[in-house]
Amino acid sequence: MMIRYKTILVTGGAGFIGSNLCEALLAKDNKVICLDNFSIGKRENIDGFLNHPDFSLIEGDIRNLADCRNAVKGVDFVLHQAALGSVPRSIADPIATNSVNVTGFLNMLVAAKDAGAKRFVYACSSSTYGDSTVMPKREDVIGKPLSPYAVTKYVNELYADVFHKTYGFNTIGLRYFNVFGKRQDPNGPYAAVIPKFITQLMKYEAPVINGDGEHSRDFTYVANVVQANLLALTCEQESLNTIYNIAYGGRITLNELVRHLKNQLADYDAAIANIGVIHGSNRLGDIPHSFASIEKAKRNLHYEPAYTVEAGLKQTVEWYWQQQSKLVEAGKGVL
Ligand SMILES: NC(=O)c1ccc[n+]([C@@H]2O[C@H](COP(=O)([O-])OP(=O)(O)OC[C@H]3O[C@@H](n4cnc5c(N)ncnc54)[C@H](O)[C@@H]3O)[C@@H](O)[C@H]2O)c1
């Protein structure tokens, strides 16, 4: 069933995943409200649809309950993406991460419930598997969190569960696994590896891999994540009020990732194939391996990831290459 003609609030809609969600919802004739405080998100991420008649932007902060109540007025559904991401950021400043990811999350839950939203779909995280060594990761077997960020994302799941039990409020938590794709920020100390490595390679810089590069990740193309969110809005009632892994359902090592990126970028600039790699030390709070079972999402949400990692990387590399070319043509430097 396709989601159409609904009013949907996307929190964090000016961020990486949120802006991809806004774009997909608008393409299906929905009205989209984006709530973002632009602490991390960027206006350029929503430039493409800022003037769309069905899009409205509320500049506000989820730590402020009044902003949340204002944003949920009249909405059918909420796709809650706003958060402070990044394990290292949370280790550097656990109080900031907690206030956005826990207090902000609770504000959004309360506001959405009080406004009568039909479903509250929220971004949770593979970091919740923590120190569990079980593979593939199944939703019901988690370990102890390895970072403040992981704690906050697990608390989200606990609150959502309690809001169903105590208020009958409908929620779905989507545990994302290392999402990548267009509009992911390549810069700053907390940038994710894929956009960071792509932009470094485009500048002929050697990417730095933390550790020996044999850590593995279930890298997930953003279009698969968008699909899962849309399915969560239309799935049967009995599929609600639980958690789903949203991933590709495979894994590659960091060394393999760099090889893929170099090969794909070499199609644009052959010299990139010869760039080396630097190995740094392992990063605190990092899970060594992540690999999801996506059976539950397949069964209950009819989720079927349309993009393999390679296919997603191809789209992503092409997008960053085009962005870079536009900047260079305009004389505005590099990404
Ligand atoms: N990217 C991934 O690999 C990944 C993996 C697991 C979970 N997640 C979760 O998915 C969600 C989206 O992640 P993303 O990668 O798009 O991150 P992002 O940083 O690009 O987007 C988050 C957005 O939230 C906004 N925001 C932050 N604090 C806010 C506040 N107080 N009030 C209002 N808006 C605020 C930011 O400005 C930003 O636009 C987050 O909840 C994140 O924890 C992401």
The ligand as an SDF file (V2000), in Angstrom:
LIG
                    3D

 44 48  0  0  0  0  0  0  0  0999 V2000
   23.1670    7.7140    9.5960 N   0  0  0  0  0  0  0  0  0  0  0  0
   23.2140    6.5220   10.1760 C   0  0  0  0  0  0  0  0  0  0  0  0
   24.0090    5.6530    9.7830 O   0  0  0  0  0  0  0  0  0  0  0  0
   22.3210    6.1860   11.3410 C   0  0  0  0  0  0  0  0  0  0  0  0
   22.4330    4.9070   11.9420 C   0  0  0  0  0  0  0  0  0  0  0  0
   21.6010    4.6030   13.0110 C   0  0  0  0  0  0  0  0  0  0  0  0
   20.6750    5.5200   13.4550 C   0  0  0  0  0  0  0  0  0  0  0  0
   20.6090    6.7620   12.8870 N   0  0  0  0  0  0  0  0  0  0  0  0
   19.6240    7.7140   13.3890 C   0  0  0  0  0  0  0  0  0  0  0  0
   18.8790    8.2170   12.3020 O   0  0  0  0  0  0  0  0  0  0  0  0
   18.4800    9.5540   12.5560 C   0  0  0  0  0  0  0  0  0  0  0  0
   18.8950   10.4520   11.4070 C   0  0  0  0  0  0  0  0  0  0  0  0
   20.3050   10.3770   11.2680 O   0  0  0  0  0  0  0  0  0  0  0  0
   21.1040   11.1800   10.1550 P   0  0  0  0  0  0  0  0  0  0  0  0
   22.2720   10.3630    9.7870 O   0  0  0  0  0  0  0  0  0  0  0  0
   20.1970   11.6790    9.1220 O   0  0  0  0  0  0  0  0  0  0  0  0
   21.6450   12.3840   11.0440 O   0  0  0  0  0  0  0  0  0  0  0  0
   21.7520   13.9480   10.7100 P   0  0  0  0  0  0  0  0  0  0  0  0
   22.6310   14.5300   11.7640 O   0  0  0  0  0  0  0  0  0  0  0  0
   22.1120   14.1730    9.2920 O   0  0  0  0  0  0  0  0  0  0  0  0
   20.2650   14.4380   10.9420 O   0  0  0  0  0  0  0  0  0  0  0  0
   19.7470   14.7080   12.2150 C   0  0  0  0  0  0  0  0  0  0  0  0
   18.9570   16.0080   12.1160 C   0  0  0  0  0  0  0  0  0  0  0  0
   18.3980   16.3030   13.3970 O   0  0  0  0  0  0  0  0  0  0  0  0
   18.5160   17.6940   13.6100 C   0  0  0  0  0  0  0  0  0  0  0  0
   18.5230   17.9650   15.0490 N   0  0  0  0  0  0  0  0  0  0  0  0
   19.5160   17.6770   15.9440 C   0  0  0  0  0  0  0  0  0  0  0  0
   19.1770   18.1290   17.1540 N   0  0  0  0  0  0  0  0  0  0  0  0
   17.9420   18.6990   17.0360 C   0  0  0  0  0  0  0  0  0  0  0  0
   17.0690   19.3330   17.9470 C   0  0  0  0  0  0  0  0  0  0  0  0
   17.4180   19.5050   19.2290 N   0  0  0  0  0  0  0  0  0  0  0  0
   15.8830   19.8100   17.4940 N   0  0  0  0  0  0  0  0  0  0  0  0
   15.5460   19.6720   16.1860 C   0  0  0  0  0  0  0  0  0  0  0  0
   16.3420   19.0750   15.2740 N   0  0  0  0  0  0  0  0  0  0  0  0
   17.5290   18.5890   15.6940 C   0  0  0  0  0  0  0  0  0  0  0  0
   19.8390   18.0790   12.9680 C   0  0  0  0  0  0  0  0  0  0  0  0
   19.9490   19.4520   12.6720 O   0  0  0  0  0  0  0  0  0  0  0  0
   19.8110   17.2040   11.7110 C   0  0  0  0  0  0  0  0  0  0  0  0
   19.2120   17.8920   10.6360 O   0  0  0  0  0  0  0  0  0  0  0  0
   19.0940    9.9180   13.8990 C   0  0  0  0  0  0  0  0  0  0  0  0
   18.1250    9.6850   14.8880 O   0  0  0  0  0  0  0  0  0  0  0  0
   20.2270    8.9340   14.0530 C   0  0  0  0  0  0  0  0  0  0  0  0
   20.5440    8.6970   15.4050 O   0  0  0  0  0  0  0  0  0  0  0  0
   21.4050    7.1030   11.8390 C   0  0  0  0  0  0  0  0  0  0  0  0
  1  2  1  0
  2  3  2  0
  2  4  1  0
  4  5  1  0
  4 44  2  0
  5  6  2  0
  6  7  1  0
  7  8  2  0
  8  9  1  0
  8 44  1  0
  9 10  1  0
  9 42  1  0
 10 11  1  0
 11 12  1  0
 11 40  1  0
 12 13  1  0
 13 14  1  0
 14 15  2  0
 14 16  1  0
 14 17  1  0
 17 18  1  0
 18 19  2  0
 18 20  1  0
 18 21  1  0
 21 22  1  0
 22 23  1  0
 23 24  1  0
 23 38  1  0
 24 25  1  0
 25 26  1  0
 25 36  1  0
 26 27  1  0
 26 35  1  0
 27 28  2  0
 28 29  1  0
 29 30  1  0
 29 35  2  0
 30 31  1  0
 30 32  2  0
 32 33  1  0
 33 34  2  0
 34 35  1  0
 36 37  1  0
 36 38  1  0
 38 39  1  0
 40 41  1  0
 40 42  1  0
 42 43  1  0
M  CHG  2   8   1  16  -1
M  END
$$$$
